[in-house]
């Protein structure tokens, strides 16, 4: 199973990328575990997670080709 | 990237004029209230902000803006039309980065709806800003 992860705001500086694709990650908890292992600095930042543009606050199971985004606090205006 | 709710660069007078003209076509409107957000030359740790570089999750911006417009329209039945433009990319200090125009039958609903709409945009729309300083460094605002 493949999913796309998008990064925004300050998180693009932390991971040095705007998007990555990863395989064999099935849930938000697995995703966080992998990202914090690959990018330890990420754990210090606040962010919400959206799946296909909808914010998911709890645990969530991904489908193939889901678009996941890590959203730091919004700062429009 | 230009889209329904995002404008590349500063919100200029031509955009404000165009929206005002469109809103003025409805003869049952009694009040047009607008908000114009500007880029301040803030001082952050002794360094002056010269511009803000806005970035966004474009597809989600559209979804969130539509949801806010629906929510405000449902809550304030006197509101007739809502238009929103937010800048994307670079906007210099003194220039405008957010325009919200709300037209209603009467001023009280227009004022209330406008304040709530701007607050919702700031809280719910996935836009981020990088405050850029004279020396080329920057700071992500939260």
Backbone of each chain as ProteinMPNN parsed JSONL, in Angstrom:
{"seq_chain_A": "XXXXXXXXXXXXXXXXXXXXXXXXXXXXXXXXXXXXXXXXXXXXXXXXXXXXXXXXXXXXXXXXXXXXXXXXXXXXX", "coords_chain_A": {"N_chain_A": [[0.841, -1.199, 0.0], [0.534, 2.194, -0.881], [1.114, 5.541, 0.164], [0.763, 9.14, 0.0], [2.557, 11.756, 1.441], [2.17, 15.039, 2.461], [3.922, 18.05, 3.272], [3.817, 21.105, 5.095], [4.379, 24.682, 5.648], [6.513, 25.402, 8.387], [7.277, 22.784, 8.647], [8.219, 21.9, 6.211], [10.779, 22.826, 6.172], [11.897, 21.302, 8.175], [11.762, 18.626, 7.309], [12.938, 18.937, 4.906], [11.606, 18.765, 2.487], [8.71, 18.813, 0.324], [6.91, 16.867, -0.195], [6.507, 13.325, 0.252], [6.569, 9.832, -0.643], [5.341, 6.914, 0.837], [5.465, 3.432, 1.726], [3.531, 0.659, 2.965], [2.492, 1.666, 5.382], [-0.071, 1.915, 7.616], [-1.753, 3.376, 9.257], [-2.534, 6.368, 11.2], [-1.119, 6.319, 13.612], [0.996, 4.558, 13.036], [2.186, 5.997, 11.021], [3.081, 8.339, 12.338], [4.961, 7.215, 14.05], [6.842, 6.271, 12.203], [7.605, 8.652, 10.894], [8.667, 10.164, 13.018], [10.823, 8.6, 13.605], [12.315, 8.756, 11.263], [12.651, 11.513, 10.974], [13.66, 12.958, 13.52], [13.461, 15.538, 14.669], [10.908, 16.427, 14.095], [9.135, 15.699, 16.107], [9.075, 17.707, 17.949], [7.367, 19.6, 17.081], [4.118, 21.161, 16.687], [1.353, 19.789, 15.03], [-1.481, 19.143, 12.879], [-3.209, 16.366, 11.354], [-4.272, 15.705, 8.097], [-6.44, 13.722, 6.078], [-6.95, 13.101, 2.815], [-7.723, 15.792, 2.622], [-9.305, 16.236, 4.841], [-9.399, 16.913, 8.249], [-8.182, 14.667, 10.624], [-8.625, 13.739, 13.845], [-8.239, 11.632, 15.617], [-7.217, 8.154, 15.772], [-6.699, 6.613, 12.576], [-7.393, 4.659, 9.745], [-5.568, 4.115, 6.815], [-6.261, 4.19, 3.251], [-5.273, 2.727, 0.103], [-3.316, 4.948, -1.854], [-4.147, 7.242, -0.504], [-4.112, 10.743, 0.359], [-2.123, 12.269, 2.542], [-1.638, 14.897, 4.885], [0.595, 16.923, 6.751], [-0.116, 19.383, 8.957], [0.981, 22.302, 10.192], [0.227, 24.805, 12.793], [-2.253, 27.033, 11.544], [-1.771, 30.154, 9.787], [-2.968, 32.273, 8.434], [-4.041, 35.438, 6.953]], "CA_chain_A": [[0.0, 0.0, 0.0], [1.343, 3.409, -0.995], [0.425, 6.796, 0.489], [1.554, 10.352, -0.24], [2.552, 12.645, 2.603], [2.521, 16.427, 2.133], [4.365, 18.859, 4.408], [3.58, 22.538, 4.876], [4.926, 25.635, 6.606], [7.829, 25.147, 8.975], [7.619, 21.357, 8.533], [8.989, 21.679, 4.972], [12.182, 23.057, 6.538], [12.354, 20.217, 9.049], [11.984, 17.386, 6.537], [13.642, 19.324, 3.66], [10.833, 18.224, 1.381], [7.292, 19.201, 0.365], [6.104, 15.648, -0.197], [7.202, 12.042, 0.116], [5.653, 8.69, -0.771], [5.82, 5.787, 1.633], [4.687, 2.195, 1.56], [3.33, -0.214, 4.132], [2.091, 2.387, 6.597], [-1.52, 1.679, 7.534], [-2.567, 4.19, 10.153], [-1.909, 7.598, 11.689], [-0.115, 6.011, 14.652], [2.175, 4.002, 12.353], [2.822, 7.089, 10.27], [3.817, 9.192, 13.279], [6.111, 6.44, 14.522], [7.854, 6.246, 11.128], [8.128, 10.005, 10.649], [9.506, 10.591, 14.146], [12.081, 7.848, 13.512], [13.088, 9.274, 10.119], [12.918, 12.953, 11.194], [13.445, 13.1, 14.977], [13.113, 16.92, 15.059], [9.456, 16.628, 13.902], [8.402, 15.443, 17.349], [9.023, 18.925, 18.753], [6.444, 20.568, 16.459], [2.68, 20.894, 16.694], [0.701, 19.715, 13.72], [-2.669, 18.29, 12.711], [-3.067, 15.498, 10.187], [-5.469, 15.573, 7.268], [-6.48, 12.608, 5.133], [-7.765, 13.566, 1.686], [-8.141, 17.172, 2.926], [-10.169, 16.298, 6.021], [-8.576, 16.739, 9.444], [-8.536, 13.503, 11.444], [-8.043, 14.008, 15.162], [-7.881, 10.404, 16.333], [-6.586, 7.125, 14.949], [-7.365, 6.532, 11.273], [-6.768, 3.647, 8.875], [-5.398, 4.639, 5.455], [-6.543, 3.379, 2.058], [-4.237, 2.905, -0.907], [-3.293, 6.248, -2.555], [-4.627, 8.382, 0.293], [-3.212, 11.908, 0.44], [-2.022, 12.664, 3.949], [-0.862, 16.138, 5.022], [0.94, 17.376, 8.101], [-0.483, 20.802, 8.921], [1.313, 23.077, 11.397], [-0.84, 25.785, 13.058], [-2.525, 27.934, 10.416], [-1.347, 31.533, 10.076], [-3.423, 33.156, 7.367], [-4.467, 36.793, 7.316]], "C_chain_A": [[0.879, 1.253, 0.0], [0.501, 4.644, -0.606], [1.372, 7.972, 0.257], [1.429, 11.248, 0.993], [2.989, 14.034, 2.157], [2.932, 17.16, 3.408], [4.148, 20.325, 4.076], [4.273, 23.369, 5.946], [6.296, 25.226, 7.098], [8.259, 23.684, 8.814], [8.389, 21.047, 7.243], [10.481, 21.907, 5.239], [12.733, 21.876, 7.337], [12.66, 18.951, 8.236], [12.711, 17.654, 5.214], [12.935, 18.759, 2.424], [9.388, 18.718, 1.482], [6.385, 17.982, 0.325], [6.996, 14.415, -0.301], [6.141, 10.956, -0.105], [6.206, 7.57, 0.08], [4.888, 4.588, 1.469], [4.559, 1.474, 2.892], [3.164, 0.525, 5.46], [0.566, 2.402, 6.561], [-2.375, 2.607, 8.38], [-1.796, 5.432, 10.587], [-0.831, 7.269, 12.74], [1.156, 5.414, 14.035], [2.945, 5.087, 11.614], [3.67, 7.968, 11.195], [5.091, 8.496, 13.744], [7.237, 6.467, 13.472], [8.463, 7.629, 10.926], [9.05, 10.472, 11.777], [10.839, 9.831, 14.152], [12.96, 8.433, 12.403], [13.505, 10.73, 10.319], [12.695, 13.259, 12.679], [13.017, 14.511, 15.402], [11.603, 17.188, 14.958], [8.671, 16.532, 15.204], [8.243, 16.701, 18.199], [7.981, 19.924, 18.232], [4.989, 20.138, 16.584], [2.181, 20.776, 15.26], [-0.566, 18.869, 13.804], [-2.419, 17.427, 11.48], [-4.384, 15.476, 9.414], [-5.309, 14.37, 6.349], [-7.462, 13.009, 4.044], [-8.475, 14.885, 2.028], [-9.13, 17.288, 4.084], [-9.314, 16.009, 7.252], [-9.101, 15.563, 10.271], [-7.841, 13.645, 12.793], [-7.595, 12.742, 15.898], [-7.133, 9.433, 15.44], [-7.378, 6.99, 13.644], [-6.628, 5.502, 10.427], [-6.74, 4.149, 7.439], [-5.858, 3.628, 4.402], [-5.404, 3.624, 1.07], [-4.414, 4.257, -1.613], [-3.928, 7.407, -1.788], [-3.591, 9.505, 0.267], [-3.24, 12.423, 1.876], [-1.236, 13.971, 4.001], [-0.602, 16.428, 6.489], [0.8, 18.889, 8.11], [-0.072, 21.487, 10.222], [0.228, 24.133, 11.628], [-0.996, 26.794, 11.91], [-2.181, 29.375, 10.792], [-1.76, 32.487, 8.959], [-3.781, 34.539, 7.879], [-3.342, 37.789, 7.228]], "O_chain_A": [[1.833, 1.361, 0.77], [-0.66, 4.769, -0.997], [2.594, 7.833, 0.307], [0.334, 11.465, 1.514], [4.048, 14.193, 1.549], [2.374, 16.928, 4.481], [4.278, 20.739, 2.923], [4.694, 22.864, 6.987], [7.136, 24.761, 6.327], [9.451, 23.375, 8.841], [9.122, 20.06, 7.177], [11.337, 21.274, 4.621], [13.897, 21.503, 7.187], [13.679, 18.294, 8.448], [13.058, 16.721, 4.49], [13.571, 18.336, 1.458], [8.896, 19.007, 2.573], [5.233, 18.043, 0.754], [8.089, 14.462, -0.866], [4.966, 11.147, 0.209], [7.407, 7.299, 0.052], [3.712, 4.715, 1.127], [5.362, 1.655, 3.807], [3.629, 0.076, 6.508], [-0.025, 2.853, 5.58], [-3.598, 2.625, 8.236], [-0.588, 5.543, 10.378], [0.239, 7.877, 12.746], [2.264, 5.732, 14.467], [4.176, 5.097, 11.584], [4.814, 8.299, 10.884], [6.157, 9.106, 13.822], [8.409, 6.658, 13.797], [9.679, 7.768, 10.803], [10.082, 11.095, 11.528], [11.852, 10.339, 14.635], [14.17, 8.589, 12.566], [14.584, 11.136, 9.886], [11.637, 13.769, 13.048], [12.292, 14.666, 16.384], [11.079, 18.064, 15.645], [7.658, 17.209, 15.377], [7.375, 16.756, 19.071], [7.738, 20.959, 18.853], [4.661, 18.952, 16.587], [2.547, 21.57, 14.392], [-0.707, 18.006, 14.67], [-1.537, 17.716, 10.671], [-5.456, 15.262, 9.981], [-4.209, 14.043, 5.903], [-8.645, 13.229, 4.304], [-9.663, 15.059, 1.756], [-9.73, 18.346, 4.277], [-8.601, 15.007, 7.307], [-10.29, 15.475, 10.575], [-6.612, 13.669, 12.867], [-6.672, 12.789, 16.711], [-6.492, 9.836, 14.469], [-8.586, 7.227, 13.619], [-5.397, 5.474, 10.395], [-7.769, 4.562, 6.903], [-5.851, 2.416, 4.616], [-4.667, 4.602, 1.187], [-5.536, 4.654, -1.929], [-4.215, 8.45, -2.376], [-2.386, 9.272, 0.169], [-4.251, 12.941, 2.35], [-0.276, 14.144, 3.252], [-1.455, 16.209, 7.349], [1.494, 19.595, 7.378], [-0.711, 21.276, 11.254], [-0.612, 24.343, 10.753], [-0.019, 27.327, 11.385], [-2.282, 29.769, 11.954], [-1.009, 33.388, 8.583], [-3.818, 34.779, 9.086], [-3.543, 38.972, 7.502]]}, "seq_chain_B": "XXXXXXXXXXXXXXXXXXXXXXXXXXXXXXXXXXXXXXXXXXXXXXXXXXXXXXXXXXXXXXXXXXXXXXXXXXXXXXXXXXXXXXXXXXXXXXXXXXXXXXXXXXXXXXXXXXXXXXXXXXXXXXXXXXXXXXXXXXXXXX", "coords_chain_B": {"N_chain_B": [[-0.044, 30.318, -7.462], [-3.035, 31.051, -8.995], [-6.389, 31.046, -7.817], [-9.864, 30.396, -6.986], [-10.098, 31.489, -4.404], [-7.571, 32.345, -3.82], [-4.955, 34.659, -4.452], [-2.234, 35.523, -6.464], [0.349, 37.235, -5.013], [0.089, 40.689, -3.767], [-3.122, 41.975, -2.638], [-4.614, 44.028, -4.714], [-6.048, 47.313, -5.56], [-7.614, 46.898, -7.815], [-8.762, 44.423, -7.517], [-10.343, 44.741, -5.266], [-12.086, 46.723, -6.186], [-13.332, 45.337, -8.281], [-14.737, 43.262, -6.984], [-16.408, 44.801, -5.362], [-18.005, 46.057, -7.243], [-19.376, 43.858, -8.33], [-20.806, 42.987, -6.075], [-22.438, 45.164, -5.747], [-24.458, 44.92, -7.533], [-26.783, 43.824, -6.586], [-29.859, 44.957, -5.713], [-31.236, 44.712, -3.361], [-29.546, 44.843, -1.305], [-28.397, 46.394, 1.665], [-26.104, 46.961, 3.046], [-22.602, 46.891, 2.762], [-19.877, 45.326, 4.05], [-16.432, 45.38, 4.635], [-13.248, 43.673, 5.129], [-9.839, 44.316, 5.297], [-6.829, 42.939, 5.318], [-3.522, 43.758, 6.244], [0.052, 43.732, 5.632], [2.165, 44.105, 8.272], [5.006, 46.093, 9.354], [6.435, 44.539, 11.353], [8.555, 44.197, 14.263], [10.812, 41.778, 14.947], [12.642, 40.334, 17.338], [14.462, 42.483, 17.088], [14.717, 42.696, 14.37], [13.445, 43.971, 11.321], [10.408, 43.201, 9.642], [10.17, 42.775, 6.169], [8.719, 41.656, 4.16], [6.048, 39.237, 3.6], [5.905, 35.803, 2.972], [3.527, 33.881, 1.685], [2.189, 30.592, 1.911], [0.26, 27.708, 0.915], [-2.114, 24.993, 1.332], [-3.439, 24.279, -1.361], [-5.766, 22.905, -2.487], [-7.17, 22.247, -0.229], [-7.669, 24.701, 0.868], [-9.687, 25.752, -0.735], [-11.815, 24.023, -0.12], [-12.149, 24.527, 2.647], [-12.727, 27.284, 2.672], [-15.167, 27.326, 1.274], [-16.725, 25.937, 3.081], [-16.711, 27.668, 5.272], [-18.026, 29.905, 4.198], [-20.545, 28.786, 3.756], [-21.28, 28.16, 6.389], [-21.402, 30.726, 7.614], [-23.347, 31.918, 6.028], [-25.56, 30.36, 6.669], [-25.867, 30.907, 9.381], [-26.266, 33.661, 9.527], [-28.915, 34.943, 8.294], [-29.541, 37.21, 6.922], [-27.399, 37.822, 5.387], [-26.207, 38.197, 2.11], [-24.227, 37.881, 0.175], [-20.884, 36.675, -0.028], [-17.51, 37.363, -0.461], [-14.155, 36.322, -0.845], [-10.67, 36.85, -0.85], [-7.408, 35.718, -0.581], [-3.948, 36.377, -0.258], [-1.259, 34.684, -1.978], [2.12, 33.634, -2.019], [4.579, 36.292, -2.286], [4.158, 39.229, -0.296], [4.615, 42.608, 0.261], [5.505, 44.757, 3.087], [2.952, 46.969, 4.139], [1.366, 46.41, 2.012], [-1.678, 44.692, 0.963], [-3.14, 41.601, 2.128], [-5.346, 40.064, 2.641], [-8.722, 40.001, 1.745], [-12.022, 40.46, 2.551], [-15.331, 40.551, 1.749], [-18.562, 41.295, 2.673], [-21.939, 41.279, 1.991], [-25.1, 42.422, 3.005], [-28.589, 42.617, 3.971], [-28.858, 44.454, 6.0], [-26.839, 46.559, 8.205], [-26.019, 45.571, 10.763], [-26.034, 42.75, 10.788], [-24.189, 42.411, 8.736], [-21.788, 43.443, 9.816], [-21.404, 41.718, 12.067], [-21.269, 39.191, 10.834], [-19.033, 39.555, 9.26], [-16.867, 39.866, 11.075], [-16.907, 37.352, 12.31], [-16.46, 35.696, 10.126], [-13.857, 36.417, 9.27], [-12.409, 35.619, 11.528], [-12.857, 32.852, 11.419], [-11.572, 32.224, 9.019], [-8.916, 32.712, 9.688], [-8.576, 30.732, 11.609], [-9.232, 28.26, 10.409], [-8.325, 27.883, 7.788], [-5.93, 26.413, 5.686], [-3.264, 28.042, 5.529], [-0.026, 29.404, 5.511], [2.493, 31.546, 6.933], [5.584, 33.108, 6.195], [7.648, 35.227, 7.733], [9.713, 37.582, 6.371], [12.947, 38.977, 6.648], [15.071, 41.964, 6.355], [17.744, 41.097, 6.12], [17.619, 38.721, 4.768], [16.989, 36.478, 6.241], [14.406, 34.446, 7.79], [11.198, 33.837, 9.45], [8.938, 31.481, 10.595], [5.578, 32.082, 11.122], [3.364, 31.368, 13.812]], "CA_chain_B": [[-1.115, 29.769, -8.316], [-4.296, 31.771, -8.819], [-7.578, 30.191, -7.735], [-11.06, 31.142, -6.615], [-9.913, 32.224, -3.146], [-6.17, 32.748, -3.638], [-4.442, 35.572, -5.472], [-0.776, 35.597, -6.436], [0.85, 38.565, -4.65], [-0.757, 41.568, -2.948], [-4.511, 42.251, -3.064], [-4.602, 45.425, -5.175], [-7.333, 48.012, -5.66], [-8.431, 46.383, -8.918], [-9.54, 43.283, -7.011], [-11.356, 45.303, -4.358], [-13.083, 47.395, -7.033], [-14.096, 44.353, -9.063], [-15.695, 42.595, -6.092], [-17.398, 45.784, -4.906], [-18.956, 46.241, -8.354], [-20.235, 42.655, -8.422], [-21.723, 42.988, -4.918], [-23.369, 46.302, -5.847], [-25.52, 44.647, -8.506], [-28.008, 43.406, -5.893], [-30.536, 46.166, -5.22], [-31.846, 44.493, -2.041], [-28.482, 44.968, -0.303], [-28.348, 47.687, 2.349], [-24.807, 47.184, 3.691], [-21.415, 46.132, 2.341], [-18.82, 45.489, 5.057], [-15.249, 44.637, 4.199], [-12.04, 43.6, 5.941], [-8.628, 44.313, 4.49], [-5.675, 42.63, 6.176], [-2.281, 44.299, 5.669], [1.314, 43.224, 6.173], [2.802, 45.103, 9.155], [6.483, 46.023, 9.436], [6.721, 44.117, 12.731], [9.926, 44.053, 14.709], [10.952, 40.48, 15.609], [14.007, 40.233, 17.888], [15.327, 43.555, 16.58], [14.785, 42.718, 12.901], [12.194, 44.436, 10.716], [9.798, 42.41, 8.563], [10.048, 43.529, 4.912], [7.652, 41.033, 3.345], [5.583, 37.924, 4.052], [5.764, 34.828, 1.891], [2.41, 32.999, 2.052], [2.041, 29.315, 1.2], [-1.055, 27.137, 1.246], [-2.545, 23.687, 0.82], [-4.414, 24.901, -2.253], [-7.051, 22.209, -2.648], [-7.9, 22.273, 1.041], [-8.112, 26.094, 1.062], [-10.979, 25.896, -1.411], [-12.803, 23.264, 0.662], [-12.385, 25.214, 3.921], [-13.389, 28.568, 2.392], [-16.569, 27.028, 0.923], [-17.395, 25.523, 4.303], [-16.893, 28.881, 6.088], [-19.073, 30.715, 3.552], [-21.805, 28.099, 4.024], [-21.574, 28.299, 7.825], [-21.791, 32.12, 7.879], [-24.616, 32.175, 5.331], [-26.624, 29.689, 7.413], [-26.048, 31.546, 10.681], [-26.76, 35.038, 9.343], [-29.816, 34.794, 7.142], [-29.616, 38.499, 6.204], [-26.216, 37.924, 4.513], [-26.577, 37.844, 0.738], [-23.083, 37.481, -0.662], [-19.579, 36.726, 0.643], [-16.366, 37.148, -1.353], [-12.895, 36.253, -0.09], [-9.404, 36.631, -1.573], [-6.21, 35.723, 0.271], [-2.718, 36.346, -1.056], [-0.316, 33.572, -1.939], [3.399, 34.189, -2.475], [5.164, 37.409, -1.525], [3.434, 40.506, -0.123], [5.501, 43.518, 1.005], [4.865, 45.513, 4.165], [2.108, 48.063, 3.633], [0.431, 45.886, 1.008], [-2.786, 43.928, 1.552], [-3.033, 40.16, 1.879], [-6.645, 39.389, 2.812], [-9.895, 40.839, 1.475], [-13.301, 39.771, 2.781], [-16.449, 41.472, 1.521], [-19.852, 40.682, 2.982], [-23.083, 42.145, 1.733], [-26.301, 41.971, 3.716], [-29.7, 43.56, 3.903], [-28.681, 45.487, 7.03], [-25.446, 46.67, 8.635], [-25.649, 44.835, 11.98], [-25.686, 41.392, 10.365], [-22.971, 42.481, 7.912], [-20.645, 43.604, 10.727], [-21.223, 40.488, 12.866], [-20.844, 38.109, 9.937], [-17.674, 39.846, 8.785], [-15.896, 39.546, 12.128], [-16.863, 35.899, 12.491], [-15.884, 35.106, 8.914], [-12.398, 36.629, 9.305], [-11.878, 34.75, 12.582], [-12.879, 31.466, 10.923], [-10.524, 32.095, 7.989], [-7.621, 32.611, 10.371], [-8.496, 29.496, 12.408], [-9.55, 27.004, 9.719], [-7.843, 27.77, 6.407], [-4.52, 26.006, 5.73], [-2.34, 29.018, 4.936], [1.099, 29.652, 6.43], [3.275, 32.717, 6.527], [6.994, 33.205, 6.529], [8.016, 36.64, 7.829], [11.058, 37.696, 5.811], [13.639, 40.167, 7.128], [15.991, 42.644, 5.427], [19.009, 40.368, 5.935], [17.406, 37.466, 4.029], [16.522, 35.41, 7.124], [12.946, 34.422, 7.902], [10.619, 33.237, 10.65], [7.579, 30.962, 10.339], [4.638, 32.56, 12.137], [2.33, 30.41, 14.26]], "C_chain_B": [[-2.441, 30.466, -7.983], [-5.451, 30.76, -8.692], [-8.731, 31.041, -7.225], [-10.823, 32.011, -5.379], [-8.491, 32.714, -2.929], [-5.716, 33.624, -4.793], [-2.928, 35.654, -5.347], [-0.337, 37.03, -6.14], [-0.182, 39.376, -3.874], [-2.161, 41.71, -3.532], [-4.561, 43.741, -3.434], [-6.003, 46.012, -5.285], [-8.234, 47.435, -6.74], [-9.297, 45.208, -8.461], [-10.679, 43.787, -6.126], [-12.474, 45.952, -5.178], [-13.965, 46.389, -7.764], [-15.146, 43.665, -8.19], [-16.797, 43.553, -5.645], [-18.463, 46.004, -5.989], [-19.919, 45.065, -8.45], [-21.268, 42.668, -7.29], [-22.783, 44.088, -5.039], [-24.526, 46.049, -6.798], [-26.841, 44.286, -7.822], [-28.684, 44.607, -5.226], [-31.241, 45.969, -3.867], [-30.811, 44.596, -0.917], [-28.515, 46.36, 0.321], [-26.981, 47.996, 2.943], [-23.734, 46.282, 3.088], [-20.362, 46.382, 3.41], [-17.595, 44.736, 4.567], [-14.11, 44.723, 5.186], [-10.855, 43.523, 4.994], [-7.453, 44.085, 5.435], [-4.401, 43.084, 5.489], [-1.056, 43.681, 6.338], [1.999, 44.347, 6.956], [4.322, 44.97, 9.102], [6.887, 45.701, 10.879], [8.218, 44.045, 12.997], [10.026, 42.718, 15.462], [12.41, 40.334, 16.035], [14.966, 41.254, 17.261], [15.44, 43.622, 15.069], [13.418, 43.087, 12.32], [11.715, 43.483, 9.618], [9.702, 43.282, 7.315], [8.975, 42.938, 3.995], [7.219, 39.728, 4.017], [5.441, 37.033, 2.823], [4.691, 33.816, 2.335], [2.459, 31.705, 1.239], [0.758, 28.659, 1.683], [-1.186, 25.711, 0.735], [-3.749, 24.014, -0.071], [-5.783, 24.216, -2.289], [-7.868, 22.258, -1.353], [-8.392, 23.689, 1.356], [-9.514, 26.246, 0.475], [-12.094, 25.225, -0.596], [-13.157, 24.024, 1.955], [-13.112, 26.546, 3.713], [-14.876, 28.35, 2.09], [-17.365, 26.682, 2.188], [-17.667, 26.737, 5.212], [-18.025, 29.738, 5.517], [-20.459, 30.115, 3.829], [-22.238, 28.307, 5.476], [-22.077, 29.714, 8.142], [-23.156, 32.417, 7.247], [-25.796, 31.552, 6.066], [-26.932, 30.434, 8.706], [-26.656, 32.94, 10.547], [-27.626, 35.086, 8.087], [-29.929, 36.093, 6.332], [-28.43, 38.677, 5.237], [-26.575, 37.404, 3.122], [-25.407, 37.338, -0.101], [-21.788, 37.663, 0.116], [-18.497, 36.479, -0.406], [-15.083, 37.221, -0.536], [-11.729, 36.078, -1.07], [-8.271, 36.713, -0.569], [-4.986, 35.656, -0.63], [-1.988, 35.025, -0.894], [0.988, 34.129, -2.519], [3.772, 35.431, -1.675], [4.28, 38.66, -1.493], [4.313, 41.397, 0.759], [4.743, 44.222, 2.123], [4.104, 46.697, 3.559], [1.123, 47.589, 2.578], [-0.607, 45.004, 1.707], [-2.736, 42.453, 1.154], [-4.355, 39.406, 2.072], [-7.781, 40.385, 2.597], [-11.139, 39.984, 1.683], [-14.406, 40.808, 2.634], [-17.758, 40.727, 1.767], [-20.961, 41.692, 2.761], [-24.324, 41.547, 2.377], [-27.405, 43.005, 3.545], [-29.459, 44.748, 4.831], [-27.29, 45.426, 7.645], [-25.08, 45.773, 9.824], [-25.246, 43.401, 11.645], [-24.386, 41.395, 9.563], [-21.736, 42.583, 8.803], [-20.356, 42.311, 11.492], [-20.663, 39.355, 11.999], [-19.402, 38.311, 9.492], [-16.64, 39.448, 9.835], [-15.753, 38.027, 12.294], [-16.194, 35.207, 11.308], [-14.358, 35.245, 8.928], [-11.763, 35.727, 10.368], [-11.819, 33.287, 12.118], [-11.791, 31.235, 9.872], [-9.17, 31.892, 8.68], [-7.466, 31.261, 11.098], [-8.556, 28.22, 11.564], [-8.938, 26.825, 8.324], [-6.332, 27.488, 6.395], [-3.605, 26.916, 4.902], [-1.263, 29.277, 5.981], [1.875, 30.858, 5.96], [4.678, 32.705, 7.088], [7.308, 34.7, 6.553], [9.474, 36.765, 7.397], [11.679, 39.027, 6.231], [14.614, 40.712, 6.083], [17.236, 41.814, 5.12], [18.837, 39.004, 5.255], [16.968, 36.305, 4.912], [14.992, 35.466, 7.207], [12.503, 33.688, 9.156], [9.214, 32.752, 10.299], [6.656, 31.412, 11.47], [3.655, 31.456, 12.518], [1.147, 31.163, 14.821]], "O_chain_B": [[-2.894, 30.462, -6.838], [-5.472, 29.744, -9.385], [-8.596, 32.253, -7.053], [-11.299, 33.145, -5.318], [-8.224, 33.423, -1.959], [-6.044, 33.373, -5.953], [-2.4, 35.835, -4.25], [-0.616, 37.938, -6.923], [-1.181, 38.845, -3.389], [-2.369, 41.586, -4.739], [-4.549, 44.604, -2.556], [-7.004, 45.314, -5.126], [-9.458, 47.468, -6.62], [-10.413, 45.018, -8.945], [-11.817, 43.327, -6.223], [-13.656, 45.754, -4.899], [-15.18, 46.561, -7.858], [-16.296, 43.503, -8.599], [-17.966, 43.175, -5.557], [-19.653, 46.121, -5.696], [-21.123, 45.247, -8.628], [-22.449, 42.397, -7.511], [-23.884, 43.962, -4.505], [-25.461, 46.845, -6.876], [-27.906, 44.431, -8.423], [-28.141, 45.196, -4.291], [-31.774, 46.919, -3.295], [-31.14, 44.459, 0.262], [-28.643, 47.367, -0.375], [-26.706, 49.139, 3.307], [-23.929, 45.077, 2.925], [-19.99, 47.53, 3.653], [-17.699, 43.589, 4.133], [-13.994, 45.67, 5.964], [-10.862, 42.77, 4.02], [-7.129, 44.945, 6.254], [-4.207, 42.834, 4.299], [-1.126, 43.178, 7.459], [2.362, 45.384, 6.402], [4.858, 43.893, 8.843], [7.582, 46.478, 11.535], [9.028, 43.858, 12.088], [9.391, 42.55, 16.502], [13.303, 40.223, 15.195], [16.114, 40.941, 16.947], [16.149, 44.47, 14.527], [12.381, 42.589, 12.76], [12.496, 43.022, 8.786], [9.208, 44.407, 7.386], [8.4, 43.639, 3.162], [7.916, 39.189, 4.876], [4.931, 37.449, 1.784], [4.917, 33.008, 3.236], [2.735, 31.72, 0.04], [0.23, 29.014, 2.737], [-0.468, 25.284, -0.169], [-4.896, 24.029, 0.376], [-6.819, 24.863, -2.141], [-9.098, 22.304, -1.382], [-9.408, 23.86, 2.03], [-10.41, 26.8, 1.112], [-13.171, 25.791, -0.411], [-14.331, 24.142, 2.307], [-14.006, 26.895, 4.484], [-15.734, 29.085, 2.58], [-18.52, 27.08, 2.341], [-18.721, 26.821, 5.841], [-18.875, 30.233, 6.258], [-21.417, 30.838, 4.102], [-23.403, 28.589, 5.757], [-23.066, 29.876, 8.856], [-24.003, 33.077, 7.849], [-26.89, 32.116, 6.096], [-28.093, 30.582, 9.09], [-27.475, 33.344, 11.373], [-27.128, 35.246, 6.972], [-30.366, 36.069, 5.181], [-28.447, 39.562, 4.381], [-27.161, 36.332, 2.97], [-25.572, 36.482, -0.97], [-21.604, 38.655, 0.822], [-18.56, 35.501, -1.151], [-14.939, 38.067, 0.347], [-11.794, 35.267, -1.994], [-8.185, 37.666, 0.205], [-4.99, 34.959, -1.645], [-2.068, 34.35, 0.133], [0.966, 34.989, -3.4], [3.339, 35.603, -0.536], [3.735, 39.086, -2.511], [4.707, 41.004, 1.857], [3.514, 44.282, 2.119], [4.554, 47.328, 2.603], [0.152, 48.283, 2.277], [-0.447, 44.621, 2.866], [-2.358, 42.095, 0.039], [-4.461, 38.236, 1.702], [-7.799, 41.466, 3.186], [-11.291, 38.925, 1.074], [-14.405, 41.826, 3.326], [-18.031, 39.688, 1.166], [-20.925, 42.809, 3.278], [-24.568, 40.343, 2.308], [-27.184, 44.108, 3.046], [-29.8, 45.886, 4.511], [-26.635, 44.384, 7.617], [-23.959, 45.267, 9.893], [-24.244, 42.896, 12.151], [-23.573, 40.48, 9.698], [-20.746, 41.888, 8.574], [-19.212, 41.863, 11.56], [-19.719, 38.663, 12.379], [-18.643, 37.35, 9.363], [-15.656, 38.776, 9.524], [-14.648, 37.494, 12.401], [-15.447, 34.244, 11.483], [-13.648, 34.285, 8.628], [-10.706, 35.14, 10.136], [-10.851, 32.579, 12.393], [-11.165, 30.176, 9.842], [-8.388, 31.019, 8.304], [-6.364, 30.721, 11.188], [-7.991, 27.2, 11.958], [-9.021, 25.742, 7.745], [-5.552, 28.217, 7.007], [-3.234, 26.614, 3.768], [-1.544, 29.358, 7.177], [1.922, 31.168, 4.77], [4.931, 32.358, 8.242], [7.243, 35.366, 5.52], [10.36, 36.138, 7.977], [11.029, 40.071, 6.179], [14.939, 40.058, 5.093], [17.728, 41.823, 3.991], [19.785, 38.223, 5.174], [16.61, 35.247, 4.395], [14.371, 36.424, 6.746], [13.29, 33.021, 9.829], [8.4, 33.51, 9.772], [6.93, 31.149, 12.641], [3.176, 30.709, 11.665], [0.171, 30.547, 15.251]]}, "name": "protein", "num_of_chains": 2, "seq": "XXXXXXXXXXXXXXXXXXXXXXXXXXXXXXXXXXXXXXXXXXXXXXXXXXXXXXXXXXXXXXXXXXXXXXXXXXXXXXXXXXXXXXXXXXXXXXXXXXXXXXXXXXXXXXXXXXXXXXXXXXXXXXXXXXXXXXXXXXXXXXXXXXXXXXXXXXXXXXXXXXXXXXXXXXXXXXXXXXXXXXXXXXXXXXXXXXXXXXXXXXXXXXXXXXXXXXXXXXX"}
